[in-house]
Amino acid sequence: MSNYKNVLVAYDGSEMSKKAMQTAADLLKGKEGGQLTVVNVWQMPVIGGEGIAIDLRRYQEESEKYAQKLVDEAESLVSEANIPVKKVVLNGHPSTRILEYAEENGIDLIVMGNRGLNALKRMFLGSVSLRVVQEAPCDVLIIK
């Protein structure tokens, strides 16, 4: 039996994040006082160049709406576990915002999927899960 009571799941709707959600629910099932927090982080695009026009307000509204839909979906995946689920939508760089939230909210465990980036892509693109593992203020469980 784990000692984790305050568990955060980084959820993006992928199959790995669905597995992460179920794993976190299994860890907390039957645990009095357990709290599952599902977090989705959306990020404004970096836009540049001539002839590019985007309605940033509409983009933000649609991004927030989609992020809320994702955390609602995540909550429904574990509804039968009878675990309190806190749904959080954040804006910014995903790994930065996940790390900040974990630090500020006393998270015991972060559960997230591994994107499976190969070494070359990881070197150029960076990896949210890799950075979270390296810098988290708590334990991290990566789901494959």
Short mmCIF file of the C-alpha atoms (twelve columns), coordinates in Angstrom:
data_MODEL
# 
_entry.id   MODEL 
# 
loop_
_atom_site.group_PDB 
_atom_site.id 
_atom_site.type_symbol 
_atom_site.label_atom_id 
_atom_site.label_alt_id 
_atom_site.label_comp_id 
_atom_site.label_asym_id 
_atom_site.label_seq_id 
_atom_site.Cartn_x 
_atom_site.Cartn_y 
_atom_site.Cartn_z 
_atom_site.pdbx_PDB_model_num 
ATOM 1   C CA . MET A 1   0.000   0.000  0.000   1 
ATOM 2   C CA . SER A 2   1.392   3.363  -0.984  1 
ATOM 3   C CA . ASN A 3   1.674   6.411  1.251   1 
ATOM 4   C CA . TYR A 4   0.586   8.759  -1.527  1 
ATOM 5   C CA . LYS A 5   -2.441  10.891 -0.695  1 
ATOM 6   C CA . ASN A 6   -2.106  13.937 -2.940  1 
ATOM 7   C CA . VAL A 7   -1.613  12.654 -6.493  1 
ATOM 8   C CA . LEU A 8   -1.428  14.751 -9.662  1 
ATOM 9   C CA . VAL A 9   -2.084  13.311 -13.120 1 
ATOM 10  C CA . ALA A 10  -0.908  15.250 -16.152 1 
ATOM 11  C CA . TYR A 11  -3.680  14.543 -18.654 1 
ATOM 12  C CA . ASP A 12  -3.720  15.298 -22.384 1 
ATOM 13  C CA . GLY A 13  -6.262  12.766 -23.635 1 
ATOM 14  C CA . SER A 14  -3.670  10.348 -25.013 1 
ATOM 15  C CA . GLU A 15  -3.878  6.619  -24.309 1 
ATOM 16  C CA . MET A 16  -0.886  6.897  -21.972 1 
ATOM 17  C CA . SER A 17  -2.531  9.678  -19.977 1 
ATOM 18  C CA . LYS A 18  -5.697  7.558  -19.707 1 
ATOM 19  C CA . LYS A 19  -3.553  4.739  -18.285 1 
ATOM 20  C CA . ALA A 20  -1.933  7.254  -15.924 1 
ATOM 21  C CA . MET A 21  -5.359  8.357  -14.714 1 
ATOM 22  C CA . GLN A 22  -6.420  4.773  -14.006 1 
ATOM 23  C CA . THR A 23  -3.133  3.979  -12.255 1 
ATOM 24  C CA . ALA A 24  -3.488  7.015  -10.001 1 
ATOM 25  C CA . ALA A 25  -7.074  6.061  -9.168  1 
ATOM 26  C CA . ASP A 26  -5.938  2.534  -8.282  1 
ATOM 27  C CA . LEU A 27  -3.282  3.959  -5.944  1 
ATOM 28  C CA . LEU A 28  -5.866  6.100  -4.137  1 
ATOM 29  C CA . LYS A 29  -8.828  3.711  -4.170  1 
ATOM 30  C CA . GLY A 30  -10.082 3.107  -0.655  1 
ATOM 31  C CA . LYS A 31  -7.615  5.571  0.845   1 
ATOM 32  C CA . GLU A 32  -9.303  7.975  3.240   1 
ATOM 33  C CA . GLY A 33  -8.355  11.586 2.604   1 
ATOM 34  C CA . GLY A 34  -6.850  10.854 -0.800  1 
ATOM 35  C CA . GLN A 35  -6.994  13.590 -3.416  1 
ATOM 36  C CA . LEU A 36  -6.545  13.119 -7.155  1 
ATOM 37  C CA . THR A 37  -5.773  16.255 -9.144  1 
ATOM 38  C CA . VAL A 38  -6.015  16.083 -12.918 1 
ATOM 39  C CA . VAL A 39  -4.120  18.838 -14.729 1 
ATOM 40  C CA . ASN A 40  -4.195  19.877 -18.357 1 
ATOM 41  C CA . VAL A 41  -1.788  22.555 -19.531 1 
ATOM 42  C CA . TRP A 42  -2.398  24.453 -22.741 1 
ATOM 43  C CA . GLN A 43  0.074   26.821 -24.305 1 
ATOM 44  C CA . MET A 44  -0.273  29.834 -26.588 1 
ATOM 45  C CA . PRO A 45  1.584   29.260 -29.849 1 
ATOM 46  C CA . VAL A 46  4.637   31.264 -30.761 1 
ATOM 47  C CA . ILE A 47  3.590   33.058 -33.916 1 
ATOM 48  C CA . GLY A 48  5.690   35.034 -36.297 1 
ATOM 49  C CA . GLY A 49  6.001   35.849 -39.921 1 
ATOM 50  C CA . GLU A 50  4.386   37.987 -42.507 1 
ATOM 51  C CA . GLY A 51  0.825   37.281 -43.525 1 
ATOM 52  C CA . ILE A 52  -0.009  35.292 -40.384 1 
ATOM 53  C CA . ALA A 53  -3.202  36.369 -38.702 1 
ATOM 54  C CA . ILE A 54  -4.796  34.656 -35.733 1 
ATOM 55  C CA . ASP A 55  -7.524  35.724 -33.383 1 
ATOM 56  C CA . LEU A 56  -5.662  35.192 -30.101 1 
ATOM 57  C CA . ARG A 57  -8.720  35.763 -27.925 1 
ATOM 58  C CA . ARG A 58  -10.657 33.103 -29.831 1 
ATOM 59  C CA . TYR A 59  -7.658  30.771 -29.719 1 
ATOM 60  C CA . GLN A 60  -7.449  31.225 -25.950 1 
ATOM 61  C CA . GLU A 61  -11.179 30.631 -25.466 1 
ATOM 62  C CA . GLU A 62  -11.122 27.488 -27.622 1 
ATOM 63  C CA . SER A 63  -7.965  26.201 -25.922 1 
ATOM 64  C CA . GLU A 64  -9.439  26.685 -22.463 1 
ATOM 65  C CA . LYS A 65  -12.706 25.052 -23.549 1 
ATOM 66  C CA . TYR A 66  -10.843 22.040 -24.963 1 
ATOM 67  C CA . ALA A 67  -8.640  21.765 -21.853 1 
ATOM 68  C CA . GLN A 68  -11.752 21.792 -19.649 1 
ATOM 69  C CA . LYS A 69  -13.286 19.057 -21.828 1 
ATOM 70  C CA . LEU A 70  -10.152 16.959 -21.311 1 
ATOM 71  C CA . VAL A 71  -10.152 17.249 -17.508 1 
ATOM 72  C CA . ASP A 72  -13.889 16.451 -17.464 1 
ATOM 73  C CA . GLU A 73  -13.151 13.369 -19.580 1 
ATOM 74  C CA . ALA A 74  -10.373 12.357 -17.190 1 
ATOM 75  C CA . GLU A 75  -12.695 12.670 -14.206 1 
ATOM 76  C CA . SER A 76  -15.276 10.447 -15.889 1 
ATOM 77  C CA . LEU A 77  -12.640 7.727  -16.436 1 
ATOM 78  C CA . VAL A 78  -12.338 7.187  -12.683 1 
ATOM 79  C CA . SER A 79  -15.862 8.053  -11.544 1 
ATOM 80  C CA . GLU A 80  -16.536 4.535  -10.262 1 
ATOM 81  C CA . ALA A 81  -13.493 4.684  -7.962  1 
ATOM 82  C CA . ASN A 82  -15.279 7.224  -5.711  1 
ATOM 83  C CA . ILE A 83  -12.179 9.365  -5.327  1 
ATOM 84  C CA . PRO A 84  -12.421 13.148 -5.087  1 
ATOM 85  C CA . VAL A 85  -11.051 14.642 -8.304  1 
ATOM 86  C CA . LYS A 86  -9.865  18.218 -8.514  1 
ATOM 87  C CA . LYS A 87  -9.804  19.474 -12.111 1 
ATOM 88  C CA . VAL A 88  -7.196  22.099 -13.011 1 
ATOM 89  C CA . VAL A 89  -6.568  23.873 -16.312 1 
ATOM 90  C CA . LEU A 90  -3.318  25.818 -16.571 1 
ATOM 91  C CA . ASN A 91  -1.712  27.965 -19.239 1 
ATOM 92  C CA . GLY A 92  1.986   28.010 -20.016 1 
ATOM 93  C CA . HIS A 93  4.822   25.631 -20.728 1 
ATOM 94  C CA . PRO A 94  3.579   22.169 -19.658 1 
ATOM 95  C CA . SER A 95  6.560   20.956 -17.634 1 
ATOM 96  C CA . THR A 96  7.032   24.335 -15.937 1 
ATOM 97  C CA . ARG A 97  3.385   24.633 -14.936 1 
ATOM 98  C CA . ILE A 98  3.179   20.999 -13.724 1 
ATOM 99  C CA . LEU A 99  6.290   21.486 -11.583 1 
ATOM 100 C CA . GLU A 100 5.036   24.793 -10.173 1 
ATOM 101 C CA . TYR A 101 1.630   23.340 -9.350  1 
ATOM 102 C CA . ALA A 102 3.168   20.292 -7.644  1 
ATOM 103 C CA . GLU A 103 5.433   22.502 -5.527  1 
ATOM 104 C CA . GLU A 104 2.694   24.990 -4.573  1 
ATOM 105 C CA . ASN A 105 0.107   22.334 -3.699  1 
ATOM 106 C CA . GLY A 106 2.067   19.723 -1.770  1 
ATOM 107 C CA . ILE A 107 1.721   16.972 -4.371  1 
ATOM 108 C CA . ASP A 108 3.115   13.602 -3.178  1 
ATOM 109 C CA . LEU A 109 3.214   11.911 -6.573  1 
ATOM 110 C CA . ILE A 110 2.995   12.990 -10.213 1 
ATOM 111 C CA . VAL A 111 1.696   10.360 -12.630 1 
ATOM 112 C CA . MET A 112 2.086   10.938 -16.349 1 
ATOM 113 C CA . GLY A 113 2.547   9.177  -19.647 1 
ATOM 114 C CA . ASN A 114 5.834   8.885  -21.461 1 
ATOM 115 C CA . ARG A 115 5.594   10.197 -24.993 1 
ATOM 116 C CA . GLY A 116 8.267   7.767  -26.116 1 
ATOM 117 C CA . LEU A 117 10.412  10.359 -27.866 1 
ATOM 118 C CA . ASN A 118 13.598  8.892  -29.245 1 
ATOM 119 C CA . ALA A 119 16.945  10.366 -28.184 1 
ATOM 120 C CA . LEU A 120 17.306  12.599 -31.250 1 
ATOM 121 C CA . LYS A 121 13.826  14.131 -30.918 1 
ATOM 122 C CA . ARG A 122 14.297  14.545 -27.155 1 
ATOM 123 C CA . MET A 123 17.549  16.412 -27.741 1 
ATOM 124 C CA . PHE A 124 15.871  18.928 -30.071 1 
ATOM 125 C CA . LEU A 125 12.331  19.125 -28.715 1 
ATOM 126 C CA . GLY A 126 12.776  18.468 -25.037 1 
ATOM 127 C CA . SER A 127 10.465  16.188 -23.145 1 
ATOM 128 C CA . VAL A 128 7.823   17.196 -20.630 1 
ATOM 129 C CA . SER A 129 8.075   13.875 -18.797 1 
ATOM 130 C CA . LEU A 130 11.890  13.953 -18.760 1 
ATOM 131 C CA . ARG A 131 12.008  17.448 -17.259 1 
ATOM 132 C CA . VAL A 132 9.334   16.607 -14.686 1 
ATOM 133 C CA . VAL A 133 11.255  13.493 -13.610 1 
ATOM 134 C CA . GLN A 134 14.461  15.493 -13.251 1 
ATOM 135 C CA . GLU A 135 13.029  18.507 -11.402 1 
ATOM 136 C CA . ALA A 136 9.925   17.359 -9.505  1 
ATOM 137 C CA . PRO A 137 9.685   18.125 -5.786  1 
ATOM 138 C CA . CYS A 138 8.070   14.700 -5.279  1 
ATOM 139 C CA . ASP A 139 8.039   11.174 -6.678  1 
ATOM 140 C CA . VAL A 140 7.095   10.717 -10.332 1 
ATOM 141 C CA . LEU A 141 5.544   7.650  -11.921 1 
ATOM 142 C CA . ILE A 142 5.887   7.414  -15.712 1 
ATOM 143 C CA . ILE A 143 3.390   5.204  -17.526 1 
ATOM 144 C CA . LYS A 144 4.381   3.457  -20.762 1 
# 
